[in-house]
């Protein structure tokens, strides 16, 4: 068990170093690098500048909580991705197809993976806000995706009444 724990600890340390050296974009965490080595989810991109996943995962992992980068990333989520019905997957949406990104850029803006809201990853941001001790902000996002708080407009939100 000690060998396995050591290997896991080394993998975690290696991942954190990679994120810190190549994954921070100044206001949020990058999504990835494409096959050509270009940043995905960067302020340098015209479209798809910020994605929900890396902000949520890094917050859940506690990466850079102590120096304020986690807070800055979640503030960027609130500023750039949070809408009336929750946190969008990315912004701004892709308006043209990018062969290096594939399917994500093939959908119309705001549809499916191209900037819509998926409720399964909104809780990552909710948990990240809780890790920072920002309970009101966490609950605010929760309310935006929770069917019980959206019943009055379930036909617009397309939430089934039984969820």
N, C-alpha and C positions, 0 to 999 in steps of 0.2 A: 504494500500500500504506500510506503514511503517513496518508492521510485515513481509510482504513478502520480502522487501528489507533487513531486519535484518537477516532473515533465509538464504537468498542468500549470504549475507556477511559472515555469520558464516560458510556456506558450502565452500565458496571460501577459507576462512582462514584455515579450517580443511584440505582441499585438499592440499593447499600449504605447511602446516606443514608436512603432510604425504610425499609429494614429497621431501622435504628438509631432512627429517629424514631417509627415506628408499628408496629414488629414485635416489640419486646421486652416481655414480660409480667412481668418481675421474677425469674422462675426459669427461663424457657424462651422460645423464639421462638413467636409466634402462627402459626397456619396461614393465616388469611386474615381478611377482613371480608366479611360476607354482603351481599346486595343492599340491606338496610336500614341498612348501616353498623355492624352489630353484630360484635363480635369472635368469631372461630371459633378454638378451641384456646386458650382463656384460662382462668385460674383463676377468672374471673368467671362462667364457664359452669357450669351444673349438670352437664351431660354433655359428653363430648368436650373435656375441659379441655386435654389435651396430645396432640399428634400427632407421629409419628416423622419425617415428611418435612422439616419446617422445621428440626428439630434436626440432621438429617443433612446437608442442603444447606448450612446456615450453617456447620457444622463443616468440611465439605469446602472451602468458600470461605474459611475462616480468619477469618470475621467475629467480631470481638471476642475473639480468642484472647489478645491482649495485656492485656486488662483483667479476664479471668476469666469473662466471660459465657459463652463457649463451654464452659468447664469446668462451669459451673453448669448449663447446658442439658443436657449429657451426664450429669451427675450426676442431674438430674431424670428423664432417660430411664431410667437404672438403677433409680431409686427407684420410678417410676410405671408404666413400660412393660415392663421386663424380666421375663420369666417363664422357666420351665424350658426351653421350646423356642425362645426367642428374644425379640426385641423386638416387642411388639404395635403395631398401627397407631395406636391411640388409646386413651385411657382418661379417665374411665370410659366404657363403651359407652353408646350411645343406647338408651333403653328405649321411646321413643315417636317417632313420625314428626314430622319438622320440614320443612315444605314449603320453607323457605328454604335447606335443606341438600340436599334431594332424596334420591336413591337411598341414599346412605351410611347414613341413619337408618332406612331401610326394612327392613334386614336384622335378624334376631335378634341380640342381644348376643353377641359373640365369633365371628360368622359373617361371612365375606367382609370387606368394607371396614369393618365395624362392630366393630373390635377384634380381628380374627384376626391371625395372623402371616404375612406375606408375606416370603419369603426374598430377594426381589430388592432390598428396601430395607434389610434388616439390614446388609449390607456398608457402607452409607453411614455407619452408626454405628460399625462396626468401623474404617473409615478415619478417622473423626473422632477416635476414641480414639487411633489411631496418630499423627495430627497433633499431639495433645496429649502424645505420648510415653508413653502409658499402654498399653504392649504387652500386659500381662497382662489388662487389662480388654478390650482388642480381641480377644485370643485366646479369652477366656471366651465372648464373644458368638458368635464363629465356631464354637466347639465346640457350642454349643446348636443351631445350624442345619445343621451339617455331617452328612450321612448316615453317614459313616464312624464318627462318634462316637455315633450313635444306633441302630446296627444291632440292639442288644439289645431295643429297643422300637420297631422300625420299624412294627409293626402298630398301635401306639397313635399314633405320630407320623404315620402314613400316608405314609411315605417309601418310594418304590419302591426295591427293592434294587439296581437298575442305575444309579441316579443317582450 
